[in-house]
Amino acid sequence: MELKALKQFVDSHDNFEIRVITHSGSGFYQLELEDVEGKRHMLTQRSKPIMFRSLDDIYLELKRAGIHRAYLVQHVPHDEMVGRDAHYSEPLTSRMPLVF
């Protein structure tokens, strides 16, 4: 989903969730939107995923779009390392609410 499309989506919908995705050891963040139907959309620019370098950059973009809440989701490869199934498609157990 492009930045312009995100702003239009926010204006016309009220039931969605924004996730700030990061991986342990990484200094980069991505944004993901999940709509009411359960479809997930990565925030893109010119059809490529946008990588943010700080939470402040993310806060600024989300505020411009009229969004003031999100969830921080950090993927940790621990489960893969010890041989358990990784549940990256359901990261809701390890998320932290962000309000800005």
Secondary structure, DSSP 4 states (H G I P E B T S, - for coil): -BHHHHHHHHHH---EEEEEEEETT---BEEEEEETTS-EEE-EETTEE--BSSHHHHHHHHHHTT--EEEEEEE-THHHHTTPPP-TT-GGGGEEEEE-
